[in-house]
Amino acid sequence: MLNKDKKTGKISFLIKNTSAAFANALRRAIISEVPTMAIEDVEFKKNNSVLYDEIVAHRLGLMPLKTDLKTYDLIENCKCNGAGCAKCSLKLSLKSTARSDQIVKASDMKSKDPKVVPVFDETPIVKLLKGQAIEFEATAVLGRGKDHMKWSPGLAYYKYMPVIEVTKTPKDPEALAKSCPVNVFDVKKDKISVNDDNLYKCHLCGACTDLEPGVIKLNESESNVIFYVEPFGQLSAKQMLSEAANIISAKMDALAEALEKKK
Ligand SMILES: [Zn+2]
């Protein structure tokens, strides 16, 4: 693990002795295969706000919901055959009449399952003027990012680990170290060296090679990859990774089984 941001849940880590193909398989599994919960249907009982039903429904669909993968199944794998039951879908409801101008927020929705609630309580749904009312029942289901982005659990991306070599002593080590926007270099007694703790921050901008050509050699490692995961909030970065690993492994097992049958 290189870095973990406690507030946002973003993580980055180093994968050694790998290839871009593997990192990309992991990336694609995370963004398009790992399921999360999102609102798919909304039944309006009342809505005389300024926003049409369709716009409110669209906003609700894009609202990240905390996801409990242990309790829920994808609707296509559920025993109810797509009819919708407590194992594959969840109802969230909202009923609000404005006594004065107010903003209806995500936290005003009532979920039948306390484990599946909006990630951000303060997300505005609609603004109601005095006397306006909104009432609906929404159905959330598990889905995958490949069907709609609203089900994607977050962002995943990677880059090659930078390899920085100091080939000779620069004329002005201080100036060279300062040219780096992410402080990759340390200077001690006029000697410049690479700070290993900051090395992963290098985005190969090349500023250090411009100042005194020939001093610094910049390269990318062919086999070490820095991987980044940024959750939207439905799942933690760790859950996104472990679920993606399970999905890749299940796909490989299915391939092996199919090959076995072909013999
Ligand atoms: Zn079901």
Residues whose N, C-alpha, C, O or C-beta is under 5 A from the ligand:
A	BS01	ZN	C78 K79 C80 G84 C85 K87 C88
